[in-house]
Amino acid sequence: MIMIIIPPPTMGGGIRGGNMKDKDKIIKRLKSIEGHIRGIQRMIEEDKYCIDVIKQALAVKSAVDKVNALILESHLKSCVTTAIRSSKLVERERVIAELLDVFETSGKI
């Protein structure tokens, strides 16, 4: 299962302001993944050896995991930092709950 987590719009969503370098890096990786997936599709259409296709699919999964890690890092540095510094307890609790949900969904907890 491939999953890309994007922050909810309540905090502005996406890769924010000071993280343009991260955004460019993420977009570059996603374009690479897109090309890789097209290559896998082509391999299947051309009846390539199943194990070779699986290896390529696993490489895509690994690349998507890296994208998720980059997005999470950016989120921690921006949205989460802002929320934790907030005087609003509800906001801090919401952000912590979101992080727990992401880790639970990913099977990391």
Backbone as XML, in Angstrom:
<?xml version="1.0"?>
<chain id="A" units="angstrom">
  <residue number="1" name="MET">
    <atom name="N" x="0.841" y="-1.174" z="0.000"/>
    <atom name="CA" x="0.000" y="0.000" z="0.000"/>
    <atom name="C" x="0.887" y="1.238" z="0.000"/>
  </residue>
  <residue number="2" name="ILE">
    <atom name="N" x="0.633" y="2.156" z="-0.922"/>
    <atom name="CA" x="1.386" y="3.397" z="-1.000"/>
    <atom name="C" x="0.513" y="4.506" z="-0.445"/>
  </residue>
  <residue number="3" name="MET">
    <atom name="N" x="1.095" y="5.284" z="0.473"/>
    <atom name="CA" x="0.314" y="6.323" z="1.110"/>
    <atom name="C" x="1.148" y="7.591" z="1.229"/>
  </residue>
  <residue number="4" name="ILE">
    <atom name="N" x="0.587" y="8.695" z="0.799"/>
    <atom name="CA" x="1.242" y="9.985" z="0.975"/>
    <atom name="C" x="0.378" y="10.805" z="1.909"/>
  </residue>
  <residue number="5" name="ILE">
    <atom name="N" x="0.972" y="11.258" z="2.993"/>
    <atom name="CA" x="0.254" y="12.021" z="3.999"/>
    <atom name="C" x="0.461" y="13.513" z="3.740"/>
  </residue>
  <residue number="6" name="ILE">
    <atom name="N" x="-0.638" y="14.255" z="3.668"/>
    <atom name="CA" x="-0.553" y="15.698" z="3.487"/>
    <atom name="C" x="-1.254" y="16.361" z="4.659"/>
  </residue>
  <residue number="7" name="PRO">
    <atom name="N" x="-0.625" y="17.370" z="5.289"/>
    <atom name="CA" x="-1.240" y="18.038" z="6.430"/>
    <atom name="C" x="-2.593" y="18.636" z="6.062"/>
  </residue>
  <residue number="8" name="PRO">
    <atom name="N" x="-3.520" y="18.690" z="7.032"/>
    <atom name="CA" x="-4.847" y="19.230" z="6.759"/>
    <atom name="C" x="-4.792" y="20.732" z="6.518"/>
  </residue>
  <residue number="9" name="PRO">
    <atom name="N" x="-5.800" y="21.268" z="5.830"/>
    <atom name="CA" x="-5.790" y="22.679" z="5.506"/>
    <atom name="C" x="-5.941" y="23.611" z="6.704"/>
  </residue>
  <residue number="10" name="THR">
    <atom name="N" x="-6.261" y="23.108" z="7.888"/>
    <atom name="CA" x="-6.454" y="23.971" z="9.048"/>
    <atom name="C" x="-5.190" y="24.726" z="9.413"/>
  </residue>
  <residue number="11" name="MET">
    <atom name="N" x="-4.013" y="24.209" z="9.069"/>
    <atom name="CA" x="-2.755" y="24.887" z="9.369"/>
    <atom name="C" x="-2.170" y="25.525" z="8.102"/>
  </residue>
  <residue number="12" name="GLY">
    <atom name="N" x="-2.962" y="25.623" z="7.071"/>
    <atom name="CA" x="-2.456" y="26.199" z="5.833"/>
    <atom name="C" x="-2.096" y="25.121" z="4.822"/>
  </residue>
  <residue number="13" name="GLY">
    <atom name="N" x="-1.899" y="23.893" z="5.277"/>
    <atom name="CA" x="-1.644" y="22.759" z="4.409"/>
    <atom name="C" x="-0.354" y="22.868" z="3.615"/>
  </residue>
  <residue number="14" name="GLY">
    <atom name="N" x="0.067" y="21.764" z="3.070"/>
    <atom name="CA" x="1.211" y="21.754" z="2.183"/>
    <atom name="C" x="2.537" y="22.112" z="2.829"/>
  </residue>
  <residue number="15" name="ILE">
    <atom name="N" x="3.528" y="22.285" z="2.003"/>
    <atom name="CA" x="4.868" y="22.648" z="2.452"/>
    <atom name="C" x="4.892" y="24.165" z="2.531"/>
  </residue>
  <residue number="16" name="ARG">
    <atom name="N" x="5.078" y="24.675" z="3.734"/>
    <atom name="CA" x="4.881" y="26.105" z="3.977"/>
    <atom name="C" x="6.135" y="26.935" z="3.759"/>
  </residue>
  <residue number="17" name="GLY">
    <atom name="N" x="5.877" y="28.217" z="3.600"/>
    <atom name="CA" x="6.814" y="29.310" z="3.455"/>
    <atom name="C" x="8.293" y="29.013" z="3.375"/>
  </residue>
  <residue number="18" name="GLY">
    <atom name="N" x="8.975" y="28.917" z="4.508"/>
    <atom name="CA" x="10.423" y="28.813" z="4.541"/>
    <atom name="C" x="10.974" y="27.489" z="4.063"/>
  </residue>
  <residue number="19" name="ASN">
    <atom name="N" x="10.130" y="26.603" z="3.604"/>
    <atom name="CA" x="10.582" y="25.272" z="3.216"/>
    <atom name="C" x="10.531" y="25.058" z="1.704"/>
  </residue>
  <residue number="20" name="MET">
    <atom name="N" x="10.769" y="26.108" z="0.925"/>
    <atom name="CA" x="10.721" y="25.993" z="-0.531"/>
    <atom name="C" x="11.741" y="24.967" z="-1.032"/>
  </residue>
  <residue number="21" name="LYS">
    <atom name="N" x="12.908" y="24.917" z="-0.404"/>
    <atom name="CA" x="13.928" y="23.939" z="-0.789"/>
    <atom name="C" x="13.373" y="22.523" z="-0.618"/>
  </residue>
  <residue number="22" name="ASP">
    <atom name="N" x="12.687" y="22.284" z="0.507"/>
    <atom name="CA" x="12.070" y="20.979" z="0.741"/>
    <atom name="C" x="10.994" y="20.701" z="-0.299"/>
  </residue>
  <residue number="23" name="LYS">
    <atom name="N" x="10.189" y="21.708" z="-0.609"/>
    <atom name="CA" x="9.120" y="21.535" z="-1.586"/>
    <atom name="C" x="9.701" y="21.147" z="-2.941"/>
  </residue>
  <residue number="24" name="ASP">
    <atom name="N" x="10.742" y="21.836" z="-3.367"/>
    <atom name="CA" x="11.376" y="21.513" z="-4.650"/>
    <atom name="C" x="11.934" y="20.091" z="-4.652"/>
  </residue>
  <residue number="25" name="LYS">
    <atom name="N" x="12.542" y="19.699" z="-3.534"/>
    <atom name="CA" x="13.102" y="18.352" z="-3.409"/>
    <atom name="C" x="11.985" y="17.299" z="-3.485"/>
  </residue>
  <residue number="26" name="ILE">
    <atom name="N" x="10.868" y="17.577" z="-2.823"/>
    <atom name="CA" x="9.737" y="16.644" z="-2.813"/>
    <atom name="C" x="9.134" y="16.523" z="-4.211"/>
  </residue>
  <residue number="27" name="ILE">
    <atom name="N" x="8.920" y="17.654" z="-4.869"/>
    <atom name="CA" x="8.358" y="17.632" z="-6.228"/>
    <atom name="C" x="9.272" y="16.852" z="-7.172"/>
  </residue>
  <residue number="28" name="LYS">
    <atom name="N" x="10.570" y="17.063" z="-7.065"/>
    <atom name="CA" x="11.533" y="16.340" z="-7.911"/>
    <atom name="C" x="11.422" y="14.834" z="-7.676"/>
  </residue>
  <residue number="29" name="ARG">
    <atom name="N" x="11.333" y="14.434" z="-6.413"/>
    <atom name="CA" x="11.208" y="13.003" z="-6.094"/>
    <atom name="C" x="9.896" y="12.432" z="-6.632"/>
  </residue>
  <residue number="30" name="LEU">
    <atom name="N" x="8.806" y="13.198" z="-6.489"/>
    <atom name="CA" x="7.508" y="12.720" z="-6.973"/>
    <atom name="C" x="7.504" y="12.552" z="-8.490"/>
  </residue>
  <residue number="31" name="LYS">
    <atom name="N" x="8.146" y="13.453" z="-9.197"/>
    <atom name="CA" x="8.240" y="13.324" z="-10.654"/>
    <atom name="C" x="9.056" y="12.090" z="-11.035"/>
  </residue>
  <residue number="32" name="SER">
    <atom name="N" x="10.091" y="11.813" z="-10.264"/>
    <atom name="CA" x="10.896" y="10.618" z="-10.497"/>
    <atom name="C" x="10.064" y="9.357" z="-10.253"/>
  </residue>
  <residue number="33" name="ILE">
    <atom name="N" x="9.286" y="9.377" z="-9.170"/>
    <atom name="CA" x="8.410" y="8.240" z="-8.852"/>
    <atom name="C" x="7.395" y="8.035" z="-9.970"/>
  </residue>
  <residue number="34" name="GLU">
    <atom name="N" x="6.836" y="9.134" z="-10.456"/>
    <atom name="CA" x="5.863" y="9.063" z="-11.546"/>
    <atom name="C" x="6.471" y="8.365" z="-12.771"/>
  </residue>
  <residue number="35" name="GLY">
    <atom name="N" x="7.678" y="8.748" z="-13.124"/>
    <atom name="CA" x="8.355" y="8.115" z="-14.253"/>
    <atom name="C" x="8.646" y="6.649" z="-13.998"/>
  </residue>
  <residue number="36" name="HIS">
    <atom name="N" x="9.024" y="6.353" z="-12.766"/>
    <atom name="CA" x="9.319" y="4.969" z="-12.386"/>
    <atom name="C" x="8.058" y="4.108" z="-12.508"/>
  </residue>
  <residue number="37" name="ILE">
    <atom name="N" x="6.923" y="4.650" z="-12.073"/>
    <atom name="CA" x="5.662" y="3.903" z="-12.157"/>
    <atom name="C" x="5.288" y="3.654" z="-13.614"/>
  </residue>
  <residue number="38" name="ARG">
    <atom name="N" x="5.505" y="4.645" z="-14.449"/>
    <atom name="CA" x="5.253" y="4.431" z="-15.884"/>
    <atom name="C" x="6.144" y="3.317" z="-16.435"/>
  </residue>
  <residue number="39" name="GLY">
    <atom name="N" x="7.374" y="3.272" z="-15.954"/>
    <atom name="CA" x="8.282" y="2.210" z="-16.368"/>
    <atom name="C" x="7.786" y="0.838" z="-15.937"/>
  </residue>
  <residue number="40" name="ILE">
    <atom name="N" x="7.246" y="0.764" z="-14.733"/>
    <atom name="CA" x="6.692" y="-0.506" z="-14.242"/>
    <atom name="C" x="5.494" y="-0.910" z="-15.093"/>
  </residue>
  <residue number="41" name="GLN">
    <atom name="N" x="4.646" y="0.056" z="-15.411"/>
    <atom name="CA" x="3.494" y="-0.232" z="-16.262"/>
    <atom name="C" x="3.958" y="-0.789" z="-17.609"/>
  </residue>
  <residue number="42" name="ARG">
    <atom name="N" x="4.972" y="-0.173" z="-18.156"/>
    <atom name="CA" x="5.534" y="-0.627" z="-19.437"/>
    <atom name="C" x="6.087" y="-2.049" z="-19.301"/>
  </residue>
  <residue number="43" name="MET">
    <atom name="N" x="6.756" y="-2.326" z="-18.189"/>
    <atom name="CA" x="7.296" y="-3.671" z="-17.960"/>
    <atom name="C" x="6.180" y="-4.710" z="-17.961"/>
  </residue>
  <residue number="44" name="ILE">
    <atom name="N" x="5.065" y="-4.371" z="-17.332"/>
    <atom name="CA" x="3.932" y="-5.303" z="-17.276"/>
    <atom name="C" x="3.333" y="-5.481" z="-18.667"/>
  </residue>
  <residue number="45" name="GLU">
    <atom name="N" x="3.176" y="-4.373" z="-19.390"/>
    <atom name="CA" x="2.638" y="-4.457" z="-20.753"/>
    <atom name="C" x="3.533" y="-5.309" z="-21.649"/>
  </residue>
  <residue number="46" name="GLU">
    <atom name="N" x="4.825" y="-5.281" z="-21.402"/>
    <atom name="CA" x="5.790" y="-6.037" z="-22.211"/>
    <atom name="C" x="6.078" y="-7.426" z="-21.634"/>
  </residue>
  <residue number="47" name="ASP">
    <atom name="N" x="5.290" y="-7.829" z="-20.639"/>
    <atom name="CA" x="5.417" y="-9.156" z="-20.021"/>
    <atom name="C" x="6.816" y="-9.439" z="-19.490"/>
  </residue>
  <residue number="48" name="LYS">
    <atom name="N" x="7.399" y="-8.467" z="-18.824"/>
    <atom name="CA" x="8.725" y="-8.655" z="-18.223"/>
    <atom name="C" x="8.629" y="-9.635" z="-17.057"/>
  </residue>
  <residue number="49" name="TYR">
    <atom name="N" x="9.757" y="-10.153" z="-16.677"/>
    <atom name="CA" x="9.853" y="-11.140" z="-15.601"/>
    <atom name="C" x="9.281" y="-10.563" z="-14.302"/>
  </residue>
  <residue number="50" name="CYS">
    <atom name="N" x="8.399" y="-11.336" z="-13.670"/>
    <atom name="CA" x="7.661" y="-10.872" z="-12.484"/>
    <atom name="C" x="8.574" y="-10.351" z="-11.373"/>
  </residue>
  <residue number="51" name="ILE">
    <atom name="N" x="9.643" y="-11.048" z="-11.104"/>
    <atom name="CA" x="10.549" y="-10.641" z="-10.021"/>
    <atom name="C" x="11.176" y="-9.285" z="-10.333"/>
  </residue>
  <residue number="52" name="ASP">
    <atom name="N" x="11.493" y="-9.048" z="-11.592"/>
    <atom name="CA" x="12.036" y="-7.741" z="-11.975"/>
    <atom name="C" x="11.008" y="-6.632" z="-11.737"/>
  </residue>
  <residue number="53" name="VAL">
    <atom name="N" x="9.749" y="-6.915" z="-12.046"/>
    <atom name="CA" x="8.675" y="-5.941" z="-11.818"/>
    <atom name="C" x="8.520" y="-5.679" z="-10.323"/>
  </residue>
  <residue number="54" name="ILE">
    <atom name="N" x="8.533" y="-6.735" z="-9.535"/>
    <atom name="CA" x="8.397" y="-6.590" z="-8.080"/>
    <atom name="C" x="9.535" y="-5.745" z="-7.517"/>
  </residue>
  <residue number="55" name="LYS">
    <atom name="N" x="10.745" y="-5.996" z="-7.977"/>
    <atom name="CA" x="11.892" y="-5.210" z="-7.493"/>
    <atom name="C" x="11.708" y="-3.721" z="-7.796"/>
  </residue>
  <residue number="56" name="GLN">
    <atom name="N" x="11.198" y="-3.425" z="-8.974"/>
    <atom name="CA" x="10.960" y="-2.024" z="-9.335"/>
    <atom name="C" x="9.839" y="-1.418" z="-8.488"/>
  </residue>
  <residue number="57" name="ALA">
    <atom name="N" x="8.796" y="-2.203" z="-8.234"/>
    <atom name="CA" x="7.695" y="-1.724" z="-7.388"/>
    <atom name="C" x="8.179" y="-1.462" z="-5.961"/>
  </residue>
  <residue number="58" name="LEU">
    <atom name="N" x="9.067" y="-2.310" z="-5.466"/>
    <atom name="CA" x="9.634" y="-2.096" z="-4.126"/>
    <atom name="C" x="10.494" y="-0.834" z="-4.084"/>
  </residue>
  <residue number="59" name="ALA">
    <atom name="N" x="11.179" y="-0.555" z="-5.175"/>
    <atom name="CA" x="11.972" y="0.679" z="-5.250"/>
    <atom name="C" x="11.055" y="1.901" z="-5.189"/>
  </residue>
  <residue number="60" name="VAL">
    <atom name="N" x="9.904" y="1.826" z="-5.841"/>
    <atom name="CA" x="8.929" y="2.923" z="-5.787"/>
    <atom name="C" x="8.403" y="3.089" z="-4.370"/>
  </residue>
  <residue number="61" name="LYS">
    <atom name="N" x="8.109" y="1.979" z="-3.717"/>
    <atom name="CA" x="7.619" y="2.042" z="-2.336"/>
    <atom name="C" x="8.642" y="2.735" z="-1.443"/>
  </residue>
  <residue number="62" name="SER">
    <atom name="N" x="9.888" y="2.389" z="-1.608"/>
    <atom name="CA" x="10.955" y="3.012" z="-0.832"/>
    <atom name="C" x="11.038" y="4.513" z="-1.121"/>
  </residue>
  <residue number="63" name="ALA">
    <atom name="N" x="10.886" y="4.882" z="-2.380"/>
    <atom name="CA" x="10.932" y="6.298" z="-2.764"/>
    <atom name="C" x="9.756" y="7.065" z="-2.166"/>
  </residue>
  <residue number="64" name="VAL">
    <atom name="N" x="8.578" y="6.451" z="-2.146"/>
    <atom name="CA" x="7.402" y="7.092" z="-1.541"/>
    <atom name="C" x="7.603" y="7.244" z="-0.039"/>
  </residue>
  <residue number="65" name="ASP">
    <atom name="N" x="8.200" y="6.240" z="0.588"/>
    <atom name="CA" x="8.508" y="6.345" z="2.024"/>
    <atom name="C" x="9.424" y="7.536" z="2.293"/>
  </residue>
  <residue number="66" name="LYS">
    <atom name="N" x="10.391" y="7.757" z="1.417"/>
    <atom name="CA" x="11.306" y="8.892" z="1.573"/>
    <atom name="C" x="10.557" y="10.214" z="1.413"/>
  </residue>
  <residue number="67" name="VAL">
    <atom name="N" x="9.633" y="10.273" z="0.458"/>
    <atom name="CA" x="8.813" y="11.481" z="0.284"/>
    <atom name="C" x="8.010" y="11.746" z="1.553"/>
  </residue>
  <residue number="68" name="ASN">
    <atom name="N" x="7.398" y="10.702" z="2.098"/>
    <atom name="CA" x="6.643" y="10.865" z="3.345"/>
    <atom name="C" x="7.539" y="11.388" z="4.462"/>
  </residue>
  <residue number="69" name="ALA">
    <atom name="N" x="8.754" y="10.884" z="4.547"/>
    <atom name="CA" x="9.687" y="11.338" z="5.586"/>
    <atom name="C" x="10.035" y="12.815" z="5.396"/>
  </residue>
  <residue number="70" name="LEU">
    <atom name="N" x="10.236" y="13.237" z="4.159"/>
    <atom name="CA" x="10.538" y="14.644" z="3.882"/>
    <atom name="C" x="9.355" y="15.546" z="4.227"/>
  </residue>
  <residue number="71" name="ILE">
    <atom name="N" x="8.143" y="15.106" z="3.877"/>
    <atom name="CA" x="6.947" y="15.889" z="4.195"/>
    <atom name="C" x="6.762" y="15.969" z="5.703"/>
  </residue>
  <residue number="72" name="LEU">
    <atom name="N" x="6.964" y="14.851" z="6.389"/>
    <atom name="CA" x="6.831" y="14.853" z="7.848"/>
    <atom name="C" x="7.856" y="15.783" z="8.485"/>
  </residue>
  <residue number="73" name="GLU">
    <atom name="N" x="9.086" y="15.729" z="8.010"/>
    <atom name="CA" x="10.129" y="16.606" z="8.548"/>
    <atom name="C" x="9.747" y="18.076" z="8.376"/>
  </residue>
  <residue number="74" name="SER">
    <atom name="N" x="9.253" y="18.417" z="7.198"/>
    <atom name="CA" x="8.835" y="19.792" z="6.939"/>
    <atom name="C" x="7.673" y="20.183" z="7.849"/>
  </residue>
  <residue number="75" name="HIS">
    <atom name="N" x="6.738" y="19.262" z="8.021"/>
    <atom name="CA" x="5.573" y="19.502" z="8.883"/>
    <atom name="C" x="6.017" y="19.724" z="10.330"/>
  </residue>
  <residue number="76" name="LEU">
    <atom name="N" x="6.951" y="18.915" z="10.793"/>
    <atom name="CA" x="7.453" y="19.069" z="12.164"/>
    <atom name="C" x="8.141" y="20.417" z="12.351"/>
  </residue>
  <residue number="77" name="LYS">
    <atom name="N" x="8.895" y="20.836" z="11.346"/>
    <atom name="CA" x="9.636" y="22.097" z="11.445"/>
    <atom name="C" x="8.741" y="23.328" z="11.323"/>
  </residue>
  <residue number="78" name="SER">
    <atom name="N" x="7.570" y="23.162" z="10.706"/>
    <atom name="CA" x="6.716" y="24.328" z="10.491"/>
    <atom name="C" x="5.435" y="24.247" z="11.312"/>
  </residue>
  <residue number="79" name="CYS">
    <atom name="N" x="4.474" y="23.492" z="10.853"/>
    <atom name="CA" x="3.150" y="23.441" z="11.482"/>
    <atom name="C" x="3.207" y="22.982" z="12.932"/>
  </residue>
  <residue number="80" name="VAL">
    <atom name="N" x="3.939" y="21.917" z="13.185"/>
    <atom name="CA" x="3.993" y="21.371" z="14.547"/>
    <atom name="C" x="4.706" y="22.340" z="15.483"/>
  </residue>
  <residue number="81" name="THR">
    <atom name="N" x="5.808" y="22.904" z="15.034"/>
    <atom name="CA" x="6.537" y="23.868" z="15.865"/>
    <atom name="C" x="5.646" y="25.049" z="16.212"/>
  </residue>
  <residue number="82" name="THR">
    <atom name="N" x="4.912" y="25.559" z="15.226"/>
    <atom name="CA" x="3.999" y="26.681" z="15.465"/>
    <atom name="C" x="2.926" y="26.298" z="16.477"/>
  </residue>
  <residue number="83" name="ALA">
    <atom name="N" x="2.345" y="25.118" z="16.315"/>
    <atom name="CA" x="1.274" y="24.685" z="17.219"/>
    <atom name="C" x="1.785" y="24.454" z="18.634"/>
  </residue>
  <residue number="84" name="ILE">
    <atom name="N" x="2.954" y="23.850" z="18.771"/>
    <atom name="CA" x="3.507" y="23.570" z="20.099"/>
    <atom name="C" x="3.830" y="24.874" z="20.828"/>
  </residue>
  <residue number="85" name="ARG">
    <atom name="N" x="4.255" y="25.879" z="20.094"/>
    <atom name="CA" x="4.552" y="27.186" z="20.698"/>
    <atom name="C" x="3.288" y="27.984" z="21.005"/>
  </residue>
  <residue number="86" name="SER">
    <atom name="N" x="2.167" y="27.542" z="20.464"/>
    <atom name="CA" x="0.899" y="28.250" z="20.650"/>
    <atom name="C" x="0.461" y="28.207" z="22.112"/>
  </residue>
  <residue number="87" name="SER">
    <atom name="N" x="-0.241" y="29.234" z="22.507"/>
    <atom name="CA" x="-0.779" y="29.262" z="23.874"/>
    <atom name="C" x="-2.069" y="28.460" z="23.967"/>
  </residue>
  <residue number="88" name="LYS">
    <atom name="N" x="-2.563" y="27.980" z="22.826"/>
    <atom name="CA" x="-3.832" y="27.248" z="22.789"/>
    <atom name="C" x="-3.598" y="25.751" z="22.998"/>
  </residue>
  <residue number="89" name="LEU">
    <atom name="N" x="-4.049" y="25.256" z="24.130"/>
    <atom name="CA" x="-3.912" y="23.835" z="24.462"/>
    <atom name="C" x="-4.595" y="22.961" z="23.411"/>
  </residue>
  <residue number="90" name="VAL">
    <atom name="N" x="-5.763" y="23.382" z="22.952"/>
    <atom name="CA" x="-6.519" y="22.602" z="21.963"/>
    <atom name="C" x="-5.694" y="22.405" z="20.690"/>
  </residue>
  <residue number="91" name="GLU">
    <atom name="N" x="-5.002" y="23.452" z="20.271"/>
    <atom name="CA" x="-4.175" y="23.371" z="19.063"/>
    <atom name="C" x="-3.014" y="22.405" z="19.262"/>
  </residue>
  <residue number="92" name="ARG">
    <atom name="N" x="-2.372" y="22.468" z="20.402"/>
    <atom name="CA" x="-1.251" y="21.558" z="20.688"/>
    <atom name="C" x="-1.736" y="20.112" z="20.715"/>
  </residue>
  <residue number="93" name="GLU">
    <atom name="N" x="-2.861" y="19.880" z="21.366"/>
    <atom name="CA" x="-3.405" y="18.517" z="21.446"/>
    <atom name="C" x="-3.813" y="18.000" z="20.068"/>
  </residue>
  <residue number="94" name="ARG">
    <atom name="N" x="-4.367" y="18.883" z="19.229"/>
    <atom name="CA" x="-4.785" y="18.478" z="17.888"/>
    <atom name="C" x="-3.583" y="18.017" z="17.065"/>
  </residue>
  <residue number="95" name="VAL">
    <atom name="N" x="-2.500" y="18.775" z="17.128"/>
    <atom name="CA" x="-1.305" y="18.434" z="16.351"/>
    <atom name="C" x="-0.692" y="17.126" z="16.845"/>
  </residue>
  <residue number="96" name="ILE">
    <atom name="N" x="-0.652" y="16.934" z="18.131"/>
    <atom name="CA" x="-0.125" y="15.680" z="18.686"/>
    <atom name="C" x="-0.997" y="14.509" z="18.245"/>
  </residue>
  <residue number="97" name="ALA">
    <atom name="N" x="-2.326" y="14.695" z="18.282"/>
    <atom name="CA" x="-3.245" y="13.636" z="17.843"/>
    <atom name="C" x="-3.033" y="13.308" z="16.363"/>
  </residue>
  <residue number="98" name="GLU">
    <atom name="N" x="-2.800" y="14.334" z="15.539"/>
    <atom name="CA" x="-2.529" y="14.106" z="14.113"/>
    <atom name="C" x="-1.276" y="13.261" z="13.916"/>
  </residue>
  <residue number="99" name="LEU">
    <atom name="N" x="-0.231" y="13.610" z="14.643"/>
    <atom name="CA" x="1.025" y="12.856" z="14.521"/>
    <atom name="C" x="0.840" y="11.407" z="14.949"/>
  </residue>
  <residue number="100" name="LEU">
    <atom name="N" x="0.149" y="11.205" z="16.062"/>
    <atom name="CA" x="-0.111" y="9.837" z="16.520"/>
    <atom name="C" x="-0.907" y="9.065" z="15.482"/>
  </residue>
  <residue number="101" name="ASP">
    <atom name="N" x="-1.890" y="9.721" z="14.871"/>
    <atom name="CA" x="-2.708" y="9.079" z="13.845"/>
    <atom name="C" x="-1.861" y="8.682" z="12.632"/>
  </residue>
  <residue number="102" name="VAL">
    <atom name="N" x="-0.958" y="9.570" z="12.221"/>
    <atom name="CA" x="-0.085" y="9.265" z="11.082"/>
    <atom name="C" x="0.778" y="8.045" z="11.383"/>
  </residue>
  <residue number="103" name="PHE">
    <atom name="N" x="1.372" y="8.024" z="12.568"/>
    <atom name="CA" x="2.228" y="6.888" z="12.914"/>
    <atom name="C" x="1.418" y="5.608" z="13.071"/>
  </residue>
  <residue number="104" name="GLU">
    <atom name="N" x="0.220" y="5.713" z="13.618"/>
    <atom name="CA" x="-0.633" y="4.527" z="13.758"/>
    <atom name="C" x="-1.039" y="4.008" z="12.379"/>
  </residue>
  <residue number="105" name="THR">
    <atom name="N" x="-1.438" y="4.916" z="11.495"/>
    <atom name="CA" x="-1.843" y="4.535" z="10.141"/>
    <atom name="C" x="-0.692" y="3.883" z="9.374"/>
  </residue>
  <residue number="106" name="SER">
    <atom name="N" x="0.510" y="4.389" z="9.596"/>
    <atom name="CA" x="1.667" y="3.854" z="8.872"/>
    <atom name="C" x="2.180" y="2.544" z="9.467"/>
  </residue>
  <residue number="107" name="GLY">
    <atom name="N" x="1.632" y="2.163" z="10.613"/>
    <atom name="CA" x="2.076" y="0.933" z="11.261"/>
    <atom name="C" x="3.362" y="1.094" z="12.036"/>
  </residue>
  <residue number="108" name="LYS">
    <atom name="N" x="3.756" y="2.333" z="12.310"/>
    <atom name="CA" x="5.000" y="2.590" z="13.038"/>
    <atom name="C" x="4.793" y="2.606" z="14.545"/>
  </residue>
  <residue number="109" name="ILE">
    <atom name="N" x="3.546" y="2.455" z="14.984"/>
    <atom name="CA" x="3.286" y="2.375" z="16.434"/>
    <atom name="C" x="2.731" y="1.000" z="16.735"/>
  </residue>
</chain>
